[in-house]
Amino acid sequence: MMIDTHSHIYSAEFDDDRDLVVQRAVEAGVTHIILPNENLASVPRLLDTAVRYPGRISLALGLHPEEVHDDWSDELDRMKPLLDEYAWVAIGEVGIDLYWDKTFRRQQMQALECQLGWCVDRKLPFIIHCREALDEVLDVLRQFTGQMPQGVFHCFTGTTSDVDRIRQVDDFYFGIGGVLTFKKSALPEVLPVIGLDRILLETDAPYMAPVPHRGKRNESAYVADVARCMAQVFGVTLDAVDRITTANTRTLFTSLQFCD
C-alpha cells in the first residue's frame, strides 16, 4: 500500500478529472495521499477533497513560503484556529524558498519559526519546503534544540553534504519524488547515504512528473514509478520499497486514517 506523502490533487489542475486521478492512484497501488496546504484560500479545497474521498486523504495545515508576504502574521493568526477545528496530520507545507525572490527572506524565517512552534505545541510533524535556503531553514530549526519536532524535507534534491548538514541538526526524513527518475539526477548516488529507512515517497503533483511522464501533469498514481526507480537504486524489490516507506510514513505521521 504505497502512500503519496505530498500531493496537490486538490488544486484547480485536477478539477476536470479528480475522481479518475484518485481511481488511477488506487489502481497503481497508492492507497493513501497526504495533501499539504498552501494558504488560507486553499483550505476549503483541502477539506472538500478529504470529504470526497474518505479514508484516502489526510491533510496538513501551513502557509507555503511562496505565500509569505508582509501580512504573514495576520495570515497565520487567521489560520491557527483551524488547528482546533479539523484533523491534521502535520504542519505543512512550510519552509523557505529563495529561488526566485529573496525579498521576504526574513519574513519566511519568522513564519517558519512560528509554524514550527505549532508543531511543538500540537505534537505534529512538519513538511518542509526548502529551495535555495538550507542555511536559513537549519538556522530556524536550531532554535528548537531540546524540543525539536520531527519532520520531512519534502522534494529533497540535495547533495550528500546537504544530508550530513541536516543530520547535524536532527535525523529527519527525506521526501523523494520524480526527480529521482530524471536522466541527470544525482539522487541515485545520494539515496544510499540517506538510507531507505529515512525515505518517504511523494509526487508533488501536479509538478515534476517522473519518467516516463516527464513534461506532463503529475498525479499520485505516478508515485509507483518513483518506487520502481528507488527499488533499482537500492537493489531491492518493489515490495520492499513499498513496505519500508509505508512504515516510515506511519511512524512520522502517526494520525493517518486509512480505509478499512
Steps between C-alpha positions, in 0.01 A plus 500: 500500500708789372439843648546824308617720786482827307244579232288797396215320327263748663630772265315632197714293263293197605152650497402325177603145594572475873293184541696329225830620650414338833376186323827471305698546820313215669547279194875574514512383862491844661252463782552830681595860411614785725399848387710791632337842517620817325305792652163591650332498161598138435355363826143452366637301208695275737198438718272432202750247362525316831121477525473378144746212551464385862781280624714584197610851597683661792563871539779732613452866592757769433599811308719423197816716498415648161176625660689687775482878462490798734161384632627151593425545870138595435466203266628261767279659765198418281630153424589391854139449625455240226737275695218442748224456242629221278727197507852574375785251476777760463589866471583569138598582258720754671856613452713745307532552124758748370526363147309776321490780753683582823279798586320324784791298637463637854122459497529142374736417784262656752199317356689170510599554862139573590367191327767274644375627832159359402672165446641509851173613658283251310751216484473493122779436246594754236519487120787728395529671163862610464630650176832683484459561873654214696712734715191696598284195569766341719552827687130503589495132594796546734286733709300192605789306652361300790147501362571420135190395305537210260434548131583448135702703252254485212620465138858452609749540216809594698849357527656257745652804667150644543388173658790519747421863588134418561593204718724718714176667610288183530416173325215615278327322213549579130217511247606365160300558182526507124842666484649164596401364159653781295795406281743752653377466858767460768250345742595137417836573662347687794227254596734232645643766731149584620396137537164348414392518864488884483328543162139582414342470156332806347393655171444873568225469238432679271870590486814310397353187348741204493626322190319379287249781563749786519362824359141399568276573796612290794250297702507272802493177294848586377651448845521138388755605235708665772480184710614279211801722437580501871491121508762493224720750685497295821505161328186384679151400394218744437318332788787584734493866397124507547515329839786706644388841375146431620633410844707821498190701412296341778780572747520869407130573444351314793138612451442378144149361454481221242216328320375184667 
